[in-house]
Amino acid sequence: MANRFETASEVPGNLKSGHALMAFIYETEGEETLLYCLENWGFPKERCENYAKEYRKRNLVKLAEIVDDHASKVAYSWDDPANMPLDANSDYEFWADGQLRRHMMGLLADQPGAYQAWLQTYKSPLTPSGR
C-alpha cells in the first residue's frame, strides 16, 4: 500500500502530496469521511479535477469518480474576483480566462489534440465570437 501513497510509511504526516493524503483518507476512513473533508476544507474545482486525474493514473477509478462528482458541485477558485492577485492589472476577465486555459492545458496535456478540441468548444468571454 505504501507505493499507492508515494511514501515510505503509511503515516499521513509523511505523504508527499494533497492527492495522496486524500487517497489515504479514503482508503483508511471511507467515502463519508472523504466527502466531509472535500466539503469542509474548501477544495476548489481545479484542485479536485487535478486530483481525479492523478487517481485515474493510479487506477483508483472509484476515488476519481467521487472527486469528480464533488468537483461538479463547486466553483473554480478564479470564479471569485476576490481571488485575483494584485498584479493582474485589474482585468478580471482576462485573468480568469487565462487561469482556465492554463488549467485545461495541464489537465489535457497527456492527450494529443484534446486541448485544441476543448478550445474549439470553449466560448471565451474576451472575444465577440467566443474564440
C-alpha positions as CSV (number, residue, x, y, z in Angstrom):
1,M,0.0,0.0,0.0
2,A,2.9,2.4,0.5
3,N,3.5,2.8,-3.2
4,R,0.0,3.9,-3.7
5,F,0.6,6.9,-1.4
6,E,4.1,7.7,-2.6
7,T,5.6,7.4,0.9
8,A,7.9,5.1,2.8
9,S,5.3,4.6,5.6
10,E,1.6,4.9,5.8
11,V,1.7,7.7,8.3
12,P,-0.3,10.7,7.0
13,G,2.4,13.2,8.0
14,N,4.8,11.5,5.5
15,L,2.6,11.8,2.4
16,K,4.1,13.8,-0.4
17,S,1.0,15.4,-1.9
18,G,-2.5,16.5,-1.2
19,H,-4.0,13.9,-3.6
20,A,-2.0,11.2,-1.7
21,L,-3.4,12.4,1.6
22,M,-7.0,12.4,0.3
23,A,-6.5,8.8,-1.1
24,F,-5.1,7.8,2.3
25,I,-8.2,9.2,4.0
26,Y,-10.5,7.4,1.5
27,E,-8.8,4.1,2.0
28,T,-8.5,4.3,5.7
29,E,-11.6,6.2,6.8
30,G,-14.0,5.6,3.9
31,E,-16.1,7.6,1.4
32,E,-18.1,9.5,4.0
33,T,-15.0,11.0,5.7
34,L,-13.5,11.8,2.3
35,L,-16.7,13.7,1.3
36,Y,-16.7,15.5,4.7
37,C,-13.1,16.6,4.1
38,L,-13.8,17.7,0.5
39,E,-16.8,19.8,1.5
40,N,-15.3,21.3,4.7
41,W,-11.7,22.0,3.6
42,G,-12.9,24.2,0.7
43,F,-11.3,22.4,-2.2
44,P,-11.8,24.4,-5.4
45,K,-12.9,22.7,-8.7
46,E,-9.5,22.9,-10.3
47,R,-7.8,21.0,-7.4
48,C,-10.5,18.3,-7.5
49,E,-10.0,17.9,-11.2
50,N,-6.2,17.6,-10.8
51,Y,-6.7,15.1,-8.0
52,A,-9.1,13.0,-10.1
53,K,-6.6,13.0,-12.9
54,E,-3.9,11.6,-10.6
55,Y,-6.2,9.0,-9.2
56,R,-7.0,7.7,-12.8
57,K,-3.3,7.5,-13.4
58,R,-3.0,5.2,-10.4
59,N,-6.1,3.2,-11.4
60,L,-8.2,4.5,-8.4
61,V,-11.3,4.8,-10.6
62,K,-13.9,4.9,-7.8
63,L,-12.0,7.6,-5.9
64,A,-11.6,9.6,-9.1
65,E,-15.4,9.4,-9.7
66,I,-16.1,10.6,-6.1
67,V,-13.8,13.6,-6.5
68,D,-15.1,14.4,-10.0
69,D,-18.7,14.4,-8.6
70,H,-17.6,16.8,-5.9
71,A,-15.8,19.0,-8.5
72,S,-19.1,19.3,-10.4
73,K,-20.7,20.9,-7.4
74,V,-18.1,23.6,-6.6
75,A,-16.6,26.6,-8.5
76,Y,-13.1,27.3,-9.7
77,S,-11.1,29.5,-7.4
78,W,-10.8,32.1,-10.2
79,D,-14.6,32.4,-10.4
80,D,-14.4,34.7,-7.4
81,P,-12.9,38.1,-8.3
82,A,-11.6,38.4,-4.7
83,N,-9.0,35.7,-5.6
84,M,-7.5,37.8,-8.4
85,P,-3.9,38.7,-7.5
86,L,-3.0,42.4,-7.3
87,D,-0.5,42.1,-10.2
88,A,-3.3,41.1,-12.6
89,N,-3.8,44.8,-13.6
90,S,-7.5,44.8,-12.5
91,D,-8.6,42.9,-15.6
92,Y,-10.6,40.2,-14.0
93,E,-12.0,38.6,-17.2
94,F,-8.5,38.3,-18.8
95,W,-7.0,36.9,-15.7
96,A,-9.8,34.3,-15.1
97,D,-9.8,33.3,-18.8
98,G,-6.0,32.7,-18.6
99,Q,-6.4,30.7,-15.4
100,L,-9.0,28.4,-17.0
101,R,-6.9,28.0,-20.2
102,R,-3.7,27.1,-18.2
103,H,-5.7,24.6,-16.0
104,M,-7.3,22.9,-19.0
105,M,-3.9,22.7,-20.8
106,G,-2.5,21.0,-17.8
107,L,-5.4,18.6,-17.5
108,L,-5.3,17.6,-21.2
109,A,-1.6,17.7,-21.8
110,D,-1.2,14.0,-21.9
111,Q,-4.0,13.5,-24.5
112,P,-2.8,14.6,-28.0
113,G,-5.2,17.0,-29.6
114,A,-7.5,17.2,-26.6
115,Y,-6.7,20.8,-25.6
116,Q,-7.2,22.0,-29.2
117,A,-10.6,20.2,-29.2
118,W,-11.5,21.8,-25.9
119,L,-10.6,25.3,-27.3
120,Q,-13.0,24.7,-30.2
121,T,-15.9,24.2,-27.8
122,Y,-14.8,26.9,-25.3
123,K,-16.6,30.3,-25.5
124,S,-14.1,32.9,-24.3
125,P,-15.7,36.0,-22.7
126,L,-12.9,38.0,-24.2
127,T,-13.9,37.8,-27.9
128,P,-17.2,38.5,-29.5
129,S,-17.3,35.3,-31.5
130,G,-16.3,33.2,-28.4
131,R,-12.9,32.2,-29.7
